[in-house]
């Protein structure tokens, strides 16, 4: 039997011709798009490379500025601060081959701040095919010393400085000053007892020391221990306290032990009167100073402590607001400003 030959329907013929034509167009489109796709991929690689480099440089200048400011906070010179800032910035780039030539530039916007900047020409991977061989990556950071709003446990002794004048200690005390301060009993701060400090005469304008308590404890033993080892809790600006009544002479052995152990440096709060008196608290903390105590001498019912106000840095994120403290900048932390 003879098999009858059939032909494809007309619509199938048109479909075959359309598919054949489309395959040819797809090849042309792919050929045209390939360079653009390759360029996009290359751009993504270089942009990522730039982002990683920028982050690394920013971390380096942040670390360098903090390290340099810490030297200033501890009383170091700008030359030492510059060397420290350069060292820390460079260490943070160690091992990153494409940043090996990045050079930190150190400047001092103020006497108490350090700026570290890096402007590095970064070589690119794929952009050179379109004529861009490198790009500039810049980063900068400034760190400065700033007065703290609190100190931690065991960092201060409960002996406070008071300036017996109408303006208090504002504008009176500064870093580098030396004092021989007499210690008086806290009866001076009792209601209606101005001028009476256990029989001692306090002169107008005199700067002196007084023992204080933050928990209203009158324990002579606790006072002695806190002088020797430091007060066991943290203390904040504005915190209320009480000037210890009586001489509390137990502190003498505490100070003797402290100085014998070589712990001459400590933090001492500066106080103002608290008016009105609140629950027997009659003073409050106005600022902090770090001091280097060279000696103290017993003298009857009082004592004389010779000390120098110095600058000392503490690790903190608690900084004084513009309306806090007295602007002495003796106890400071390092704050990154940008």
C-alpha positions in Angstrom: 0.0 0.0 0.0 1.3 3.4 -0.9 1.7 5.8 2.1 0.3 9.2 1.4 2.7 12.1 1.9 1.3 15.0 4.0 2.6 18.5 4.4 3.0 20.7 7.5 0.2 23.0 8.2 0.9 26.6 7.3 1.0 27.9 10.9 3.7 25.3 11.7 5.8 26.5 8.9 5.5 30.1 10.0 6.4 29.1 13.6 9.6 27.3 12.4 10.6 30.3 10.4 10.0 32.7 13.4 12.1 30.5 15.8 14.9 30.3 13.3 14.9 34.1 13.0 14.8 34.6 16.8 17.8 32.3 17.3 19.8 34.6 15.1 18.6 37.7 16.9 19.5 36.2 20.3 23.0 35.6 19.2 23.4 39.2 18.0 21.8 40.6 21.2 24.1 38.4 23.4 27.1 39.5 21.4 26.2 43.2 21.9 25.3 42.8 25.7 28.4 40.8 26.7 30.8 43.7 27.0 28.2 45.6 29.1 27.6 42.6 31.3 31.4 42.1 31.7 31.8 45.8 32.5 29.1 45.7 35.1 30.8 42.7 36.8 34.1 44.5 36.7 32.5 47.6 38.1 31.0 45.6 41.0 34.4 44.1 41.8 36.2 47.5 41.9 33.4 49.2 43.9 33.6 46.4 46.4 37.4 46.8 46.5 37.0 50.6 47.1 34.4 50.0 49.9 36.7 47.5 51.8 39.7 49.8 51.4 37.7 52.8 52.7 36.5 50.8 55.8 40.1 49.7 56.6 41.5 53.2 56.3 38.6 54.7 58.4 39.3 52.1 61.2 43.0 53.0 61.0 42.5 56.8 61.4 40.0 56.2 64.2 42.5 54.0 66.1 45.3 56.4 65.5 43.5 59.5 66.6 42.3 57.8 69.8 45.8 56.6 70.6 47.3 60.1 70.0 44.7 61.8 72.2 45.3 59.3 75.0 48.9 60.5 75.1 47.8 64.1 75.4 45.3 63.1 78.1 48.2 61.6 80.1 50.1 64.8 79.8 52.4 63.7 76.9 53.8 66.0 74.3 52.4 66.5 70.8 55.5 64.9 69.4 54.8 61.7 71.4 51.1 61.9 70.5 52.0 62.1 66.8 54.3 59.1 67.0 51.7 57.1 68.8 48.9 58.1 66.4 51.1 57.1 63.4 52.0 53.8 65.0 48.5 52.8 65.7 47.1 53.9 62.4 49.9 52.0 60.6 49.4 48.9 62.7 45.8 48.8 61.6 46.8 48.6 58.0 49.5 45.9 58.5 49.0 42.9 56.2 46.7 44.7 53.7 49.0 44.7 50.7 47.1 47.2 48.6 47.2 49.7 51.4 50.9 49.2 52.3 51.8 52.6 51.0 49.0 54.5 52.8 50.6 57.2 55.0 48.8 58.8 57.9 49.2 62.6 58.3 48.9 63.9 61.9 47.7 67.4 62.9 46.6 69.1 66.0 43.4 71.1 65.6 43.7 72.2 69.2 46.1 71.7 72.1 43.9 68.8 73.3 42.9 67.1 70.1 44.5 64.9 67.4 43.5 64.5 63.8 44.7 61.6 61.6 44.0 61.7 57.9 44.9 59.3 55.1 44.6 60.1 51.3 45.6 56.9 49.4 45.7 56.3 45.7 44.0 52.9 45.3 44.9 50.8 42.2 41.8 49.2 40.6 41.4 45.8 38.9 39.2 46.2 35.9 38.6 49.9 35.5 41.9 50.4 33.6 40.2 48.9 30.5 38.2 52.1 30.3 41.2 54.3 31.2 40.7 54.5 35.0 43.8 53.1 36.7 43.2 54.2 40.3 41.0 56.3 42.6 41.6 58.4 45.7 40.4 56.9 49.0 40.2 59.5 51.8 39.4 59.2 55.6 40.0 61.3 58.6 39.2 61.3 62.3 39.6 63.7 65.2 39.8 62.6 68.9 40.0 65.0 71.8 40.2 64.8 75.5 37.0 65.6 77.4 36.1 65.9 81.0 34.3 62.9 82.4 30.9 62.9 84.2 31.7 59.9 86.4 34.6 57.8 87.8 34.5 54.1 88.5 34.8 52.1 91.7 38.1 52.4 93.6 39.3 55.3 91.5 38.9 58.1 94.1 39.5 58.6 97.8 36.7 60.2 99.9 38.6 63.4 100.6 37.2 66.4 98.8 38.6 69.8 97.9 36.5 72.9 98.8 37.3 76.5 97.9 36.0 78.8 100.6 34.9 81.7 98.5 31.7 82.9 96.9 32.6 81.6 93.4 33.8 78.2 94.7 36.6 76.4 92.8 35.5 77.6 89.3 38.6 79.3 87.8 40.7 78.6 90.9 42.1 75.1 90.2 44.1 74.0 87.2 46.3 71.2 86.0 49.9 71.7 87.1 49.1 73.6 90.3 50.7 72.6 93.6 49.0 72.9 96.9 49.6 72.3 100.6 46.1 71.8 101.8 44.9 71.5 105.4 42.2 69.0 106.3 39.3 70.3 108.4 36.3 68.4 109.8 33.0 68.6 108.1 31.3 70.6 110.9 32.1 73.6 108.7 29.2 72.5 106.4 26.6 71.9 109.1 23.6 74.2 109.2 24.3 77.4 111.1 28.0 76.4 111.7 29.8 78.6 109.2 33.4 79.1 110.3 33.3 76.4 112.9 35.5 73.5 111.9 36.2 71.7 115.2 37.9 74.8 116.6 40.1 75.5 113.6 39.9 78.8 111.8 39.2 78.7 108.1 40.2 81.7 106.1 38.1 83.4 103.4 39.4 82.2 100.1 41.2 79.2 101.6 41.3 75.9 99.6 41.1 72.9 101.9 40.3 69.2 102.3 37.4 67.5 104.1 36.5 63.9 104.6 33.2 62.9 102.9 30.7 60.0 102.9 28.3 59.0 100.1 26.1 56.7 102.2 25.9 58.8 105.4 28.1 56.4 107.2 30.1 57.9 110.1 32.4 54.9 110.4 36.0 55.9 111.0 37.1 52.4 109.9 35.2 52.6 106.6 36.7 56.1 106.0 40.3 54.8 106.7 39.8 51.8 104.4 38.4 54.0 101.5 41.4 56.3 101.8 43.8 53.4 101.7 42.1 51.4 98.9 39.8 53.9 97.1 36.0 54.3 97.5 34.3 51.1 96.6 31.6 52.5 94.3 31.5 54.8 91.3 30.8 58.5 91.7 29.0 60.9 89.4 28.9 64.7 88.9 26.1 66.2 90.9 26.0 63.3 93.3 25.0 64.3 96.8 27.3 63.5 99.8 27.9 64.5 103.4 31.0 66.2 104.9 32.1 64.0 107.7 31.6 65.7 111.1 34.5 65.5 113.6 38.1 64.9 112.8 37.9 61.3 111.7 41.6 60.9 112.4 41.6 57.2 111.4 42.3 58.4 107.8 45.9 59.1 108.8 46.8 55.5 109.0 44.9 54.9 105.7 46.9 57.6 104.0 50.2 56.4 105.5 49.5 52.9 104.2 48.6 54.3 100.8 51.7 56.3 100.4 53.9 53.6 101.7 52.5 51.3 99.0 53.5 53.9 96.4 49.9 54.8 95.5 50.5 58.5 95.4 48.2 59.2 92.5 44.4 59.2 93.0 41.3 61.1 92.1 39.7 63.6 94.5 36.3 65.2 94.0 35.7 68.9 94.2 32.6 69.9 96.2 30.1 72.7 96.5 27.6 73.3 99.3 24.2 71.6 98.8 21.5 74.1 99.7 19.1 73.3 101.2 20.5 70.3 103.0 18.8 67.0 101.9 18.6 64.1 104.3 21.8 65.1 106.1 23.6 65.4 102.7 25.1 68.9 102.7 27.5 68.8 99.7 27.5 67.6 96.1 30.2 66.7 93.6 31.1 69.6 91.2 34.2 68.1 89.4 37.1 65.6 89.7 40.8 66.2 89.8 43.6 63.7 89.7 46.4 64.5 92.1 49.9 63.3 92.9 50.3 63.3 96.7 53.9 63.9 97.7 53.4 64.0 101.5 51.1 64.7 104.4 52.0 65.9 107.9 50.0 65.5 111.0 49.4 68.8 112.8 47.3 68.5 115.9 43.6 68.1 115.0 44.3 68.9 111.4 46.8 67.6 108.7 48.5 69.2 105.8 48.6 67.3 102.5 51.0 68.4 99.7 49.8 67.5 96.3 49.9 68.5 92.6 46.9 68.5 90.3 47.8 66.4 87.2 45.9 65.2 84.2 44.9 61.6 84.0 42.9 59.6 81.5 40.3 57.0 82.4 38.5 54.6 80.1 34.9 55.8 79.8 32.0 56.7 77.6 30.5 59.1 80.2 31.5 62.6 79.3 30.4 65.9 81.0 27.8 68.0 79.3 28.6 71.7 78.7 26.9 72.7 81.9 28.7 70.1 84.0 32.0 70.4 85.8 34.3 73.3 86.3 36.4 73.1 83.1 39.5 71.9 84.8 40.0 68.9 82.5 42.1 67.0 85.0 40.2 63.7 84.9 39.5 63.1 81.2 38.5 60.4 78.7 39.2 60.3 74.9 36.2 61.1 72.7 36.1 60.5 68.9 34.4 63.6 67.5 34.1 62.6 63.8 
